[in-house]
Every structure is written in C-alpha cells, then in structure tokens.
C-alpha cells in the first residue's frame, strides 16, 4: 500500500528524477551507501525513469521540480507512490489545485493505472469520481449516506438533496 497526499511533498531543489529516485531507494530498503554515488546505481535510475515515463514525464526527468507546473508536480507524487510497487494506491485529492486540462490528464493516468493497482480516492472533483470509480461512498457530516455504483449514486435522491443544498437535509 502506498499513498499520496493532498499537498505535494516534493523537494523543489531536486529534479523530477531525483525525487522519484528517493522513493525508489526507500522502497528497495536501500541504505544510501555514503561513498557510492547514486549515479552508479543504474538499476535504481532505470526504475525512476520508468515511473516518470509511466506518468508521462520522461521528458522532464532532469527538470527541477520548482520549475515544473503544479499538475506535473502532482504526477511526480503519483510516480513516487508507485515506486514501492504497491497493490493499493491511496490518493488524497489527486485533482486538488489542478485546472481542467491538468485534471483530465490526471484522470487519464489514473484510468490507465486501474489495471495495475487497486485505488482508493478521496476526491471532491465529481467528474473525476464518476469517470474513475467502481464504487462511491458518499459522506454527509462524516457519516456514510450511501455506498453504491456511480450510476446509483448519481440518481439517488438523498445524495442529490444533500449536495444540491436542500435545507431540510442540511439543517
């Protein structure tokens, strides 16, 4: 199991590759040999590059994270989560702070990854939720209102009332 957070946790002064490389090293239990330059660890570098390629950032491997767009930084977070080869990805608000184009790119990536990983998303972007989810749990005031398929959630009157602002439900 691996996770990404709502707020990026990257090292801005490092390149995209270096950030992912740290996750690869940690996942392998690498003990960071003090006198062995990581540049000599070609298998680790190849894995980091593979994860960057999988999220569509191979062409930005040598770019400093601080110079990348926010959406690209979010993709690096996903690559880092993948580095431990989990069976389950826990993604907290992967669309947070993304514009429409970046959100679509993230949705496409997560859709491609569905066959490789189980995923649990905490997400408020309903377009993303309905595009990606097999099951949706709807929370109202911290309580589960409904857990069902996207089609059933979309048409449930209780969900519609709760999220369209019916005064009786919300008060």
C-alpha positions as CSV (number, residue, x, y, z in Angstrom):
1,X,0.0,0.0,0.0
2,X,1.3,3.4,-0.9
3,X,-0.2,6.9,-0.7
4,X,0.0,10.5,-2.0
5,X,-1.1,13.5,0.0
6,X,-3.4,16.4,-0.9
7,X,-0.4,18.8,-0.6
8,X,2.7,18.0,-2.5
9,X,5.6,16.7,-0.5
10,X,8.5,17.1,-3.0
11,X,12.0,18.5,-2.8
12,X,11.8,21.6,-5.1
13,X,15.6,21.9,-5.5
14,X,15.8,18.3,-6.8
15,X,15.0,17.2,-10.3
16,X,11.9,15.1,-11.1
17,X,14.2,12.1,-11.4
18,X,15.9,12.7,-8.1
19,X,12.6,13.0,-6.3
20,X,11.4,9.7,-7.7
21,X,14.8,8.1,-7.2
22,X,14.5,8.8,-3.4
23,X,11.2,6.9,-3.4
24,X,12.7,4.0,-5.4
25,X,15.7,3.9,-3.0
26,X,13.4,3.9,0.1
27,X,11.1,1.2,-1.4
28,X,14.1,-1.1,-2.0
29,X,15.4,-0.6,1.5
30,X,18.5,1.0,0.0
31,X,20.8,2.0,2.7
32,X,22.2,5.0,0.8
33,X,25.8,4.0,0.7
34,X,27.7,7.1,1.7
35,X,30.7,6.6,-0.7
36,X,28.8,5.2,-3.6
37,X,27.3,7.9,-5.9
38,X,23.7,7.1,-6.8
39,X,24.6,7.8,-10.4
40,X,26.4,4.5,-10.4
41,X,23.2,2.7,-9.4
42,X,21.9,2.3,-12.9
43,X,19.1,-0.1,-11.9
44,X,17.7,2.5,-9.5
45,X,17.9,5.2,-12.1
46,X,16.2,3.0,-14.7
47,X,13.3,2.4,-12.2
48,X,12.9,6.1,-11.5
49,X,12.9,6.8,-15.2
50,X,10.4,4.1,-15.8
51,X,8.0,5.6,-13.3
52,X,8.4,9.0,-14.8
53,X,7.7,7.6,-18.2
54,X,4.5,5.9,-16.9
55,X,3.1,9.2,-15.6
56,X,4.1,11.0,-18.8
57,X,7.0,13.0,-17.5
58,X,10.0,11.2,-19.2
59,X,10.9,14.4,-21.0
60,X,11.1,16.3,-17.7
61,X,13.3,13.9,-15.7
62,X,16.2,16.5,-15.5
63,X,13.9,19.5,-14.7
64,X,13.9,21.0,-11.3
65,X,10.6,20.3,-9.5
66,X,10.4,24.0,-8.7
67,X,10.3,24.8,-12.4
68,X,7.5,22.4,-13.2
69,X,3.8,23.2,-13.4
70,X,1.8,22.2,-10.4
71,X,0.0,19.5,-12.4
72,X,3.3,18.0,-13.3
73,X,4.3,18.0,-9.6
74,X,1.1,16.1,-8.8
75,X,2.2,13.5,-11.4
76,X,5.6,13.1,-9.7
77,X,3.7,12.4,-6.5
78,X,1.9,9.6,-8.2
79,X,5.1,8.2,-9.6
80,X,6.6,8.3,-6.1
81,X,3.6,6.4,-4.7
82,X,4.1,3.8,-7.4
83,X,7.8,3.3,-6.6
84,X,7.1,0.9,-3.8
85,X,5.2,-1.4,-6.2
86,X,2.0,-1.4,-4.0
87,X,-1.1,-3.4,-4.7
88,X,-3.2,-0.4,-3.5
89,X,-2.7,3.3,-4.1
90,X,-4.4,5.7,-1.6
91,X,-4.7,9.0,-3.3
92,X,-5.9,12.0,-1.2
93,X,-7.4,14.7,-3.5
94,X,-5.3,13.9,-6.6
95,X,-7.2,16.6,-8.5
96,X,-6.7,19.3,-5.8
97,X,-5.4,22.6,-7.3
98,X,-5.5,21.3,-10.9
99,X,-7.0,23.2,-13.8
100,X,-9.4,21.4,-16.3
101,X,-6.6,20.3,-18.7
102,X,-4.4,19.0,-15.8
103,X,-7.4,17.3,-14.2
104,X,-8.2,15.5,-17.5
105,X,-4.5,14.4,-17.7
106,X,-4.6,13.0,-14.2
107,X,-7.9,11.2,-14.9
108,X,-6.4,9.6,-18.0
109,X,-3.4,8.5,-16.0
110,X,-5.4,7.0,-13.1
111,X,-7.7,5.3,-15.6
112,X,-4.6,3.7,-17.3
113,X,-3.3,2.6,-13.9
114,X,-6.6,0.9,-12.8
115,X,-5.5,-2.5,-14.2
116,X,-2.2,-2.4,-12.2
117,X,-3.3,-1.0,-8.8
118,X,-6.3,-1.0,-6.6
119,X,-7.1,2.6,-5.8
120,X,-8.9,4.4,-3.0
121,X,-9.5,8.1,-3.9
122,X,-10.7,10.8,-1.6
123,X,-11.9,13.3,-4.1
124,X,-14.3,16.2,-4.5
125,X,-14.0,16.6,-8.3
126,X,-17.2,14.8,-9.2
127,X,-16.2,14.5,-12.9
128,X,-13.1,12.5,-11.8
129,X,-15.1,10.5,-9.3
130,X,-17.7,9.4,-11.9
131,X,-15.0,8.7,-14.5
132,X,-12.9,6.5,-12.3
133,X,-14.9,4.9,-9.5
134,X,-16.4,1.5,-9.5
135,X,-18.0,2.2,-6.1
136,X,-18.6,5.5,-4.4
137,X,-19.2,6.2,-0.7
138,X,-21.0,9.5,-0.1
139,X,-20.4,11.2,3.2
140,X,-22.6,13.8,4.8
141,X,-21.4,15.3,8.1
142,X,-18.9,12.5,8.5
143,X,-21.5,9.7,8.1
144,X,-21.8,7.4,5.1
145,X,-25.1,8.3,3.4
146,X,-24.7,5.8,0.5
147,X,-22.1,3.3,-0.8
148,X,-23.1,2.1,-4.3
149,X,-22.2,2.2,-8.0
150,X,-21.7,5.6,-9.8
151,X,-25.0,5.2,-11.6
152,X,-26.9,4.6,-8.5
153,X,-25.2,7.4,-6.6
154,X,-25.8,9.8,-9.4
155,X,-29.6,9.2,-9.3
156,X,-30.1,8.7,-5.6
157,X,-32.5,11.5,-4.3
158,X,-30.8,11.6,-0.9
159,X,-27.4,12.4,-2.5
160,X,-29.0,15.0,-4.8
161,X,-30.7,16.6,-1.9
162,X,-27.6,16.6,0.3
163,X,-25.4,18.1,-2.3
164,X,-27.8,20.4,-4.0
165,X,-28.5,22.2,-0.8
166,X,-32.0,21.1,0.3
167,X,-32.5,23.0,3.6
168,X,-34.3,20.1,5.3
169,X,-31.4,17.6,4.7
170,X,-28.6,20.1,5.6
171,X,-30.2,21.5,8.8
